[in-house]
Amino acid sequence: MGSSIEFRGFVMFKGDRTYIRRDAFGEAEVGRLKVSRKDVLEFFRGANASSKIKQTKSGAWILDETLYKQLVVYTASLSSMRKRTSLRLLKLAEIIRKLDEYSLHFWYTEIVERYRKGGLRAIGRVARALRVLYGVDK
């Protein structure tokens, strides 16, 4: 008798900016991130998540909440990175995919709250802390 409500997050691409919404018509949870469509799709490919996303012309629907949270943390961390080498990107993606549910939820909520209160600059501080803690930035 339980009704299952399917999760539906949305990633929208406008030029070289990425906006992430919990639903298509809501306000962006995190927006104006300097992350390309190519980088986001590479993250999905690495996560073997083709069954959990549906691509559209303007973005992609994410049908899994854990993948959605991983994407928020990944794009926030990536957008504030100055030196984007392929090794650092792979290491960052691997670390985020391996986070346990509690840690992932912590970083996700921290990023969303900081974005609401302080914008992109506040996200940069959280993202830098994550990268230093897990050894992506040394």
Summary of the structure (lengths in Angstrom):
residues: 138
radius of gyration: 14.2
end to end distance: 51.7
largest distance: 51.7
contacts: 394
relative contact order: 0.14
helix: 54%
strand: 17%
